[in-house]
């Protein structure tokens, strides 16, 4: 039996990040984090690859490492979002 498999999901993944807008105050301990949601960043044609698949005794549990691969769908990114954006800390 193979220990890896690949599945085309035909999914779109919408990914959001949170930027901390006041990092200096957070580090100084004077303010709690102020967060700004950024996104979505969109991935299309997503493929799910599962590796290191193992079954427990009596096949009651299965474990694996799952990795999603896809193409950046920049046409569906949020306004002013780019592939080169950095998430601020």
C-alpha positions, 0 to 999 in steps of 0.5 A: 500500500502506498504511503502517499496520495494526491487528490485534486479538490477543485477548491478555492482557498480564501486566506486571511491574516491579522496584522498587529498595528501597534507592535511597539506598544505591545512589546513595551507592554503598554497596550494589548494588540490592535489587530487589522484583518488583511485579505482575502488572498485566494488560491485556486486549483488546490491539490491536497497531497497526503504523505506518511499515511499510517493506520493503527491496529485494527484500522481504527485510526489513520494519521498523515501529513496533509499539504495543500498546493494551489495557484495564486489567484491574484484576480480574486485578491482583495483590493491592494493585496499583492503576492509580495505583501508582508504580514506585519508583526 
